[in-house]
Amino acid sequence: MAEPLIVTLDGPAGVGKSTLAKMLAKRLGLAFLDTGAMFRAVAWRLGKDSWTWPEERIADTLHGLRFGLAGAGEATQLLLDGRALGQEIRTEDVGMWASNVATLPVVRRFLKKAQQDLAASTSLVAEGRDMGSVVFPAARHKFFLDADPAERARRRFLQLQELGRPADLAELTAQIEARDRQDRTRAEAPLKPAPDALIVDTTDLDLEEVFEHILEAIITKAD
C-alpha cells in the first residue's frame, strides 16, 4: 500500500489557510483536514474558561471525543462524535477560546494523536499552526503562509461582511495581533515555520496567485 500523501499549510490566523487548503485538496483529489476547526471544536465542547480547569478534568473530557472525516476536497466534513461541525465553532469568541486551550499540553497531545490517526491511512491536505513542524514532520510538501496583521484583519472583516455578520475592523486587528502574540510565544509548539517549509508572504498576493504558487511548488517537487 502506498504511503499517504501529506501536504501541510501552516500560518497565523486570517492568512487564508483554510480556503487554500480546500482548493488544493480539490485540485489534488485529497481529503481536507481543518485542524484549526479541531481546536475550535475542543474549545467549544469544553466551554468558556475551560483552560483554567485542572488537567485531569480536561483529559477526562477529551478522552470521550472522537473525530472523523467524511468526503474529500472542499466537500470534506470534519465530524465530532459522528456529527458534522458547522458555524457554532466559527465565532470570534470560540476562536479566542481555541487559542487559549491550544496553549495546554494536554489538549495538544490529544489533538496531535487524533490528527495523526486520521492521516494514517488517508492522503490529505492539513492546515493549522504546527502541521509541518510538529504533527507531520515527515510530510512531503510543507508551506508556511504569512501576511501583515492589518491585511489579515481586513480580509476577515470583508469575509464577515459577506456573511452578514457586523464587525469592527480595529477590534478584529487587535484580536489577530493578540492571537499572534499568544500563538508565537507559547511554550508548547509555538507558531513557526518547519525548517524545510516554503514560506509564502501573501500580503500583496491574491488567493489565486498564492494557490498557483503553492501548486507549482508541489508539481515541481513531484517531478
Backbone as CSV, one residue per row, in Angstrom:
resi,resn,N_x,N_y,N_z,CA_x,CA_y,CA_z,C_x,C_y,C_z
1,MET,0.848,-1.202,0.000,0.000,0.000,0.000,0.881,1.249,0.000
2,ALA,0.610,2.211,-0.882,1.407,3.428,-0.968,1.224,4.273,0.290
3,GLU,2.305,4.938,0.691,2.246,5.817,1.854,1.369,7.016,1.542
4,PRO,0.469,7.394,2.464,-0.412,8.548,2.215,0.385,9.815,1.891
5,LEU,-0.130,10.624,0.979,0.477,11.905,0.630,-0.041,12.966,1.586
6,ILE,0.885,13.669,2.259,0.502,14.708,3.212,1.061,16.046,2.749
7,VAL,0.191,17.044,2.635,0.576,18.424,2.327,0.183,19.270,3.525
8,THR,1.119,20.061,4.063,0.804,20.888,5.232,0.862,22.373,4.893
9,LEU,-0.120,23.115,5.397,-0.173,24.576,5.273,-0.293,25.156,6.672
10,ASP,0.756,25.804,7.139,0.749,26.437,8.453,0.767,27.950,8.315
11,GLY,0.413,28.632,9.403,0.436,30.085,9.399,-0.495,30.650,10.448
12,PRO,-0.443,31.960,10.668,-1.258,32.611,11.694,-2.727,32.743,11.285
13,ALA,-3.530,33.234,12.204,-4.960,33.427,11.951,-5.197,34.421,10.827
14,GLY,-6.168,34.123,9.975,-6.593,35.073,8.955,-5.732,35.154,7.728
15,VAL,-4.848,34.161,7.517,-3.948,34.223,6.374,-4.508,33.486,5.148
16,GLY,-5.648,32.824,5.320,-6.279,32.149,4.192,-5.966,30.674,4.075
17,LYS,-5.468,30.073,5.141,-5.063,28.666,5.100,-6.207,27.731,4.741
18,SER,-7.356,27.933,5.372,-8.473,27.019,5.152,-8.946,27.043,3.701
19,THR,-9.122,28.239,3.153,-9.586,28.364,1.766,-8.593,27.732,0.810
20,LEU,-7.309,28.026,1.005,-6.272,27.476,0.129,-6.160,25.965,0.281
21,ALA,-6.269,25.471,1.497,-6.193,24.025,1.713,-7.349,23.310,1.023
22,LYS,-8.539,23.904,1.078,-9.689,23.309,0.380,-9.463,23.297,-1.126
23,MET,-8.924,24.397,-1.647,-8.654,24.488,-3.085,-7.630,23.431,-3.506
24,LEU,-6.574,23.279,-2.712,-5.553,22.288,-3.021,-6.095,20.869,-2.925
25,ALA,-6.873,20.612,-1.864,-7.446,19.277,-1.694,-8.335,18.914,-2.881
26,LYS,-9.122,19.879,-3.343,-9.983,19.633,-4.500,-9.153,19.350,-5.746
27,ARG,-8.137,20.183,-5.989,-7.304,20.040,-7.183,-6.524,18.726,-7.175
28,LEU,-6.042,18.321,-5.985,-5.221,17.123,-5.875,-6.038,15.861,-5.588
29,GLY,-7.326,16.033,-5.333,-8.184,14.890,-5.046,-7.929,14.272,-3.681
30,LEU,-7.589,15.111,-2.695,-7.281,14.636,-1.354,-8.355,15.094,-0.363
31,ALA,-8.327,14.496,0.824,-9.190,14.967,1.907,-8.604,16.256,2.478
32,PHE,-9.451,17.057,3.098,-9.039,18.320,3.724,-9.157,18.179,5.227
33,LEU,-8.027,18.379,5.934,-8.026,18.290,7.393,-7.906,19.692,7.973
34,ASP,-8.992,20.200,8.512,-9.046,21.542,9.106,-8.710,21.411,10.591
35,THR,-7.426,21.486,10.909,-7.016,21.288,12.301,-7.398,22.473,13.183
36,GLY,-7.502,23.654,12.579,-7.994,24.790,13.349,-9.401,24.532,13.850
37,ALA,-10.208,23.894,13.008,-11.568,23.545,13.409,-11.558,22.507,14.529
38,MET,-10.536,21.651,14.547,-10.442,20.667,15.627,-10.187,21.362,16.959
39,PHE,-9.297,22.366,16.972,-9.065,23.122,18.199,-10.322,23.893,18.599
40,ARG,-10.988,24.487,17.608,-12.226,25.205,17.901,-13.286,24.259,18.467
41,ALA,-13.353,23.054,17.899,-14.344,22.073,18.356,-14.087,21.670,19.804
42,VAL,-12.826,21.466,20.133,-12.476,21.116,21.505,-12.814,22.271,22.447
43,ALA,-12.454,23.499,22.052,-12.748,24.664,22.889,-14.250,24.836,23.074
44,TRP,-15.004,24.659,21.988,-16.461,24.792,22.033,-17.073,23.740,22.942
45,ARG,-16.587,22.495,22.828,-17.126,21.426,23.659,-16.747,21.605,25.131
46,LEU,-15.512,22.037,25.398,-15.095,22.242,26.786,-15.778,23.456,27.402
47,GLY,-15.861,24.566,26.618,-16.557,25.753,27.092,-15.643,26.854,27.617
48,LYS,-16.262,27.995,27.887,-15.536,29.181,28.355,-14.792,28.894,29.644
49,ASP,-13.563,29.400,29.728,-12.695,29.283,30.902,-12.231,27.861,31.177
50,SER,-12.462,26.941,30.241,-12.046,25.553,30.459,-10.536,25.418,30.553
51,TRP,-9.807,26.388,29.975,-8.344,26.335,30.033,-7.813,26.566,31.441
52,THR,-8.702,26.970,32.370,-8.293,27.146,33.771,-8.575,25.891,34.602
53,TRP,-9.197,24.880,33.997,-9.521,23.657,34.727,-8.256,22.869,35.065
54,PRO,-8.355,21.984,36.061,-7.246,21.050,36.314,-7.050,20.143,35.091
55,GLU,-5.805,19.776,34.850,-5.507,18.965,33.669,-6.289,17.652,33.661
56,GLU,-6.470,17.061,34.811,-7.173,15.777,34.877,-8.615,15.911,34.390
57,ARG,-9.269,17.015,34.743,-10.647,17.222,34.305,-10.707,17.380,32.785
58,ILE,-9.752,18.136,32.228,-9.703,18.328,30.778,-9.448,16.997,30.086
59,ALA,-8.480,16.240,30.586,-8.138,14.944,29.977,-9.327,14.000,30.003
60,ASP,-10.064,13.974,31.094,-11.234,13.096,31.197,-12.281,13.458,30.157
61,THR,-12.490,14.758,29.925,-13.467,15.203,28.935,-12.996,14.865,27.527
62,LEU,-11.726,15.100,27.235,-11.188,14.824,25.901,-11.228,13.338,25.576
63,HIS,-11.062,12.519,26.575,-10.999,11.068,26.359,-12.222,10.536,25.614
64,GLY,-13.359,11.184,25.800,-14.580,10.698,25.172,-14.848,11.263,23.793
65,LEU,-13.986,12.175,23.275,-14.226,12.816,21.979,-13.625,12.004,20.844
66,ARG,-14.350,11.890,19.738,-13.871,11.151,18.583,-14.052,11.985,17.320
67,PHE,-12.957,12.205,16.597,-13.009,12.947,15.333,-13.038,11.989,14.154
68,GLY,-13.627,12.475,13.057,-13.645,11.695,11.830,-13.699,12.614,10.625
69,LEU,-13.454,12.061,9.448,-13.523,12.798,8.195,-14.500,12.097,7.269
70,ALA,-15.266,12.890,6.530,-16.189,12.343,5.529,-16.025,13.147,4.247
71,GLY,-15.926,12.469,3.115,-15.810,13.150,1.837,-14.377,13.525,1.512
72,ALA,-14.218,14.352,0.464,-12.891,14.763,0.010,-12.963,16.164,-0.569
73,GLY,-11.789,16.757,-0.814,-11.746,18.092,-1.392,-12.435,19.109,-0.516
74,GLU,-13.019,20.122,-1.153,-13.694,21.175,-0.386,-14.978,20.676,0.259
75,ALA,-15.434,19.489,-0.143,-16.644,18.905,0.446,-16.334,18.056,1.675
76,THR,-15.058,17.964,2.061,-14.695,17.189,3.247,-15.382,17.763,4.477
77,GLN,-15.940,16.890,5.293,-16.581,17.311,6.533,-15.792,16.785,7.719
78,LEU,-15.582,17.655,8.698,-14.970,17.237,9.958,-16.092,16.839,10.902
79,LEU,-15.983,15.648,11.445,-17.014,15.123,12.326,-16.512,15.065,13.761
80,LEU,-17.373,15.391,14.684,-17.090,15.238,16.105,-18.156,14.321,16.676
81,ASP,-17.720,13.166,17.138,-18.635,12.147,17.640,-19.729,11.839,16.616
82,GLY,-19.317,11.774,15.341,-20.226,11.401,14.272,-21.089,12.516,13.732
83,ARG,-20.937,13.728,14.261,-21.761,14.866,13.844,-20.915,15.896,13.117
84,ALA,-21.387,16.357,11.955,-20.672,17.383,11.197,-20.708,18.705,11.964
85,LEU,-19.571,19.391,12.005,-19.472,20.661,12.715,-19.807,21.823,11.787
86,GLY,-20.471,22.848,12.320,-20.902,23.983,11.498,-20.459,25.310,12.080
87,GLN,-21.297,26.345,11.906,-20.943,27.703,12.293,-20.845,27.899,13.805
88,GLU,-21.310,26.947,14.587,-21.239,27.110,16.035,-19.795,27.210,16.540
89,ILE,-18.841,26.704,15.770,-17.442,26.780,16.201,-16.700,27.939,15.529
90,ARG,-17.394,28.751,14.722,-16.721,29.785,13.928,-16.865,31.193,14.493
91,THR,-17.348,31.338,15.716,-17.492,32.671,16.291,-16.131,33.202,16.738
92,GLU,-16.023,34.525,16.881,-14.779,35.124,17.340,-14.444,34.676,18.763
93,ASP,-15.475,34.516,19.608,-15.244,34.067,20.986,-14.624,32.673,21.003
94,VAL,-15.186,31.769,20.234,-14.648,30.407,20.198,-13.237,30.408,19.630
95,GLY,-12.958,31.317,18.704,-11.605,31.441,18.172,-10.602,31.788,19.261
96,MET,-10.975,32.716,20.153,-10.088,33.086,21.255,-9.989,31.941,22.268
97,TRP,-11.103,31.248,22.527,-11.050,30.098,23.421,-10.081,29.054,22.866
98,ALA,-10.152,28.848,21.551,-9.290,27.855,20.909,-7.821,28.226,21.080
99,SER,-7.515,29.525,20.947,-6.138,29.975,21.138,-5.687,29.723,22.567
100,ASN,-6.605,29.852,23.523,-6.273,29.601,24.926,-6.042,28.117,25.198
101,VAL,-6.953,27.259,24.745,-6.785,25.825,25.016,-5.600,25.263,24.244
102,ALA,-5.219,25.940,23.140,-4.081,25.468,22.344,-2.762,25.610,23.090
103,THR,-2.748,26.378,24.186,-1.529,26.515,24.973,-1.348,25.335,25.932
104,LEU,-2.370,24.493,26.064,-2.343,23.416,27.052,-1.735,22.139,26.466
105,PRO,-0.671,21.616,27.058,-0.068,20.375,26.559,-1.052,19.216,26.467
106,VAL,-1.990,19.119,27.410,-2.945,18.005,27.390,-3.825,18.062,26.147
107,VAL,-4.197,19.265,25.718,-5.015,19.422,24.514,-4.190,19.139,23.266
108,ARG,-2.966,19.646,23.223,-2.118,19.454,22.050,-1.753,17.981,21.862
109,ARG,-1.496,17.289,22.953,-1.196,15.855,22.848,-2.387,15.092,22.296
110,PHE,-3.570,15.415,22.808,-4.781,14.731,22.358,-5.028,14.964,20.869
111,LEU,-4.928,16.229,20.430,-5.228,16.539,19.034,-4.125,16.070,18.087
112,LYS,-2.881,16.100,18.535,-1.796,15.565,17.698,-2.056,14.096,17.380
113,LYS,-2.421,13.320,18.391,-2.730,11.893,18.193,-3.943,11.735,17.293
114,ALA,-4.978,12.553,17.508,-6.190,12.458,16.683,-5.879,12.778,15.223
115,GLN,-5.062,13.806,14.991,-4.700,14.199,13.623,-3.858,13.131,12.942
116,GLN,-2.903,12.572,13.652,-2.065,11.521,13.084,-2.869,10.268,12.795
117,ASP,-3.847,9.979,13.650,-4.718,8.822,13.408,-5.524,9.007,12.124
118,LEU,-6.034,10.220,11.909,-6.822,10.490,10.708,-5.970,10.362,9.447
119,ALA,-4.694,10.746,9.550,-3.808,10.738,8.378,-3.086,9.416,8.166
120,ALA,-3.261,8.466,9.071,-2.511,7.213,8.993,-2.787,6.445,7.708
121,SER,-4.014,6.560,7.212,-4.363,5.797,6.005,-5.066,6.667,4.962
122,THR,-5.021,7.990,5.154,-5.722,8.901,4.251,-4.791,9.997,3.749
123,SER,-4.651,10.128,2.438,-3.891,11.251,1.880,-4.693,12.525,2.079
124,LEU,-4.041,13.588,2.524,-4.798,14.799,2.857,-3.946,16.053,2.805
125,VAL,-4.647,17.180,2.785,-4.054,18.493,2.952,-4.437,18.967,4.352
126,ALA,-3.437,19.208,5.194,-3.696,19.602,6.576,-3.284,21.054,6.781
127,GLU,-4.185,21.851,7.345,-3.836,23.245,7.636,-3.936,23.493,9.127
128,GLY,-3.025,24.345,9.615,-3.033,24.647,11.042,-1.910,25.582,11.411
129,ARG,-1.312,25.344,12.577,-0.225,26.199,13.044,1.072,25.433,13.265
130,ASP,0.978,24.106,13.415,2.204,23.325,13.610,2.144,21.990,12.867
131,MET,1.467,21.985,11.744,1.320,20.742,10.994,2.662,20.234,10.462
132,GLY,3.437,21.125,9.853,4.716,20.713,9.290,5.816,20.606,10.317
133,SER,5.739,21.413,11.377,6.811,21.455,12.372,6.677,20.391,13.451
134,VAL,5.435,19.986,13.781,5.226,19.070,14.907,4.418,17.829,14.540
135,VAL,3.252,18.015,13.940,2.327,16.896,13.744,2.765,15.974,12.613
136,PHE,3.150,16.556,11.468,3.562,15.760,10.316,4.953,16.189,9.841
137,PRO,5.988,15.975,10.673,7.332,16.428,10.299,7.884,15.733,9.051
138,ALA,7.324,14.579,8.695,7.798,13.851,7.515,6.938,14.118,6.279
139,ALA,6.033,15.094,6.364,5.170,15.413,5.217,6.012,15.746,3.997
140,ARG,5.538,15.324,2.818,6.291,15.527,1.589,6.326,16.998,1.175
141,HIS,5.227,17.725,1.421,5.142,19.123,0.994,4.703,19.987,2.182
142,LYS,5.524,20.989,2.523,5.230,21.849,3.665,5.284,23.315,3.244
143,PHE,4.277,24.082,3.691,4.214,25.504,3.375,3.873,26.288,4.640
144,PHE,4.434,27.495,4.748,4.093,28.397,5.843,3.645,29.718,5.224
145,LEU,2.371,30.054,5.442,1.789,31.270,4.884,1.780,32.373,5.934
146,ASP,2.086,33.583,5.503,2.071,34.704,6.439,1.553,35.938,5.721
147,ALA,1.164,36.954,6.491,0.705,38.231,5.933,0.667,39.247,7.062
148,ASP,0.735,40.511,6.709,0.670,41.587,7.686,-0.642,41.489,8.488
149,PRO,-0.600,41.674,9.827,-1.820,41.576,10.643,-2.954,42.485,10.164
150,ALA,-2.635,43.697,9.724,-3.673,44.617,9.254,-4.365,44.070,8.016
151,GLU,-3.607,43.442,7.139,-4.191,42.855,5.931,-5.044,41.647,6.282
152,ARG,-4.606,40.863,7.225,-5.401,39.705,7.643,-6.711,40.144,8.289
153,ALA,-6.654,41.220,9.069,-7.870,41.752,9.689,-8.827,42.270,8.622
154,ARG,-8.288,42.932,7.612,-9.122,43.452,6.523,-9.833,42.307,5.791
155,ARG,-9.118,41.225,5.544,-9.713,40.075,4.870,-10.828,39.464,5.715
156,ARG,-10.578,39.346,7.018,-11.585,38.789,7.918,-12.800,39.704,7.981
157,PHE,-12.579,40.995,7.993,-13.659,41.986,8.019,-14.556,41.818,6.798
158,LEU,-13.953,41.689,5.618,-14.719,41.520,4.382,-15.464,40.190,4.383
159,GLN,-14.816,39.157,4.914,-15.462,37.843,4.993,-16.704,37.897,5.873
160,LEU,-16.599,38.559,7.020,-17.739,38.672,7.929,-18.850,39.518,7.312
161,GLN,-18.476,40.550,6.570,-19.470,41.366,5.879,-20.274,40.520,4.892
162,GLU,-19.579,39.670,4.147,-20.246,38.810,3.173,-21.208,37.851,3.851
163,LEU,-20.885,37.465,5.089,-21.741,36.552,5.841,-22.869,37.287,6.563
164,GLY,-22.881,38.632,6.433,-23.911,39.418,7.092,-23.709,39.539,8.584
165,ARG,-22.448,39.412,9.035,-22.133,39.490,10.462,-21.341,40.777,10.724
166,PRO,-21.928,41.726,11.457,-21.256,43.012,11.706,-19.946,42.809,12.455
167,ALA,-18.956,43.646,12.128,-17.656,43.535,12.780,-16.985,44.894,12.802
168,ASP,-16.057,45.072,13.721,-15.292,46.304,13.849,-13.860,46.006,13.424
169,LEU,-13.363,46.721,12.414,-12.044,46.434,11.860,-10.941,46.604,12.904
170,ALA,-11.009,47.668,13.709,-9.978,47.902,14.728,-9.972,46.777,15.756
171,GLU,-11.156,46.325,16.126,-11.260,45.233,17.099,-10.705,43.933,16.519
172,LEU,-11.018,43.672,15.245,-10.502,42.477,14.588,-8.974,42.512,14.524
173,THR,-8.420,43.678,14.204,-6.960,43.819,14.142,-6.337,43.526,15.498
174,ALA,-6.944,44.069,16.562,-6.420,43.847,17.913,-6.506,42.367,18.296
175,GLN,-7.609,41.705,17.914,-7.769,40.286,18.223,-6.717,39.447,17.498
176,ILE,-6.476,39.751,16.229,-5.488,38.997,15.457,-4.089,39.206,16.021
177,GLU,-3.765,40.437,16.389,-2.447,40.702,16.964,-2.277,39.983,18.303
178,ALA,-3.362,39.928,19.095,-3.300,39.231,20.383,-3.090,37.734,20.176
179,ARG,-3.809,37.169,19.202,-3.646,35.735,18.918,-2.250,35.444,18.383
180,ASP,-1.728,36.339,17.569,-0.364,36.160,17.060,0.639,36.075,18.211
181,ARG,0.535,37.034,19.144,1.469,37.051,20.274,1.379,35.754,21.076
182,GLN,0.150,35.322,21.314,-0.032,34.119,22.114,0.462,32.884,21.368
183,ASP,0.116,32.788,20.082,0.491,31.606,19.302,1.999,31.513,19.078
184,ARG,2.645,32.661,18.866,4.080,32.658,18.547,4.969,32.525,19.782
185,THR,4.435,32.816,20.957,5.261,32.801,22.169,4.925,31.678,23.131
186,ARG,3.903,30.872,22.827,3.553,29.801,23.758,4.701,28.788,23.870
187,ALA,4.810,28.163,25.033,5.892,27.215,25.285,5.697,25.920,24.504
188,GLU,4.453,25.505,24.341,4.145,24.243,23.676,3.867,24.487,22.201
189,ALA,4.742,23.961,21.318,4.567,24.045,19.859,4.218,25.456,19.395
190,PRO,5.107,26.431,19.600,4.825,27.800,19.147,4.708,27.874,17.626
191,LEU,3.951,28.854,17.159,3.777,29.057,15.723,5.096,29.472,15.089
192,LYS,5.611,28.628,14.199,6.839,28.946,13.456,6.941,27.993,12.275
193,PRO,7.651,28.398,11.221,7.779,27.518,10.059,8.624,26.296,10.380
194,ALA,8.282,25.156,9.761,9.168,23.994,9.821,10.460,24.364,9.096
195,PRO,11.598,23.804,9.499,12.878,24.153,8.866,12.879,23.981,7.347
196,ASP,12.126,22.999,6.849,12.112,22.725,5.409,10.837,23.211,4.722
197,ALA,10.090,24.100,5.379,8.852,24.625,4.773,9.165,25.760,3.809
198,LEU,8.349,25.879,2.767,8.432,27.015,1.851,7.592,28.142,2.436
199,ILE,8.200,29.285,2.716,7.493,30.424,3.317,6.917,31.304,2.207
200,VAL,5.622,31.606,2.323,4.933,32.414,1.313,4.295,33.624,1.991
201,ASP,4.771,34.830,1.666,4.173,36.066,2.177,3.021,36.433,1.251
202,THR,1.801,36.376,1.786,0.607,36.586,0.960,0.070,38.008,1.031
203,THR,0.773,38.908,1.728,0.258,40.263,1.946,-0.177,40.941,0.658
204,ASP,0.652,40.841,-0.368,0.374,41.532,-1.628,-0.058,40.579,-2.743
205,LEU,-0.472,39.378,-2.380,-0.914,38.393,-3.365,-2.390,38.091,-3.174
206,ASP,-3.109,37.890,-4.278,-4.495,37.460,-4.131,-4.530,35.935,-4.003
207,LEU,-5.708,35.409,-3.737,-5.868,33.982,-3.444,-5.372,33.099,-4.590
208,GLU,-5.723,33.465,-5.811,-5.328,32.654,-6.962,-3.813,32.644,-7.147
209,GLU,-3.173,33.777,-6.889,-1.715,33.848,-7.023,-1.030,32.944,-6.006
210,VAL,-1.526,32.948,-4.779,-0.952,32.084,-3.749,-1.181,30.615,-4.106
211,PHE,-2.398,30.310,-4.555,-2.739,28.936,-4.933,-1.821,28.420,-6.039
212,GLU,-1.646,29.203,-7.072,-0.805,28.781,-8.197,0.646,28.622,-7.768
213,HIS,1.111,29.492,-6.877,2.481,29.413,-6.381,2.698,28.097,-5.629
214,ILE,1.756,27.754,-4.758,1.861,26.522,-3.974,1.740,25.297,-4.877
215,LEU,0.771,25.323,-5.788,0.565,24.186,-6.682,1.803,23.943,-7.542
216,GLU,2.388,25.004,-8.048,3.596,24.866,-8.873,4.734,24.237,-8.067
217,ALA,4.866,24.638,-6.797,5.907,24.072,-5.956,5.685,22.578,-5.729
218,ILE,4.440,22.170,-5.562,4.124,20.746,-5.359,4.436,19.953,-6.608
219,ILE,3.998,20.469,-7.766,4.223,19.773,-9.029,5.712,19.668,-9.336
220,THR,6.433,20.755,-9.088,7.875,20.775,-9.370,8.612,19.756,-8.502
221,LYS,8.247,19.677,-7.245,8.908,18.750,-6.329,8.569,17.305,-6.662
222,ALA,7.354,17.076,-7.197,6.914,15.731,-7.525,7.594,15.196,-8.789
223,ASP,8.032,16.104,-9.657,8.665,15.690,-10.929,10.040,15.072,-10.701
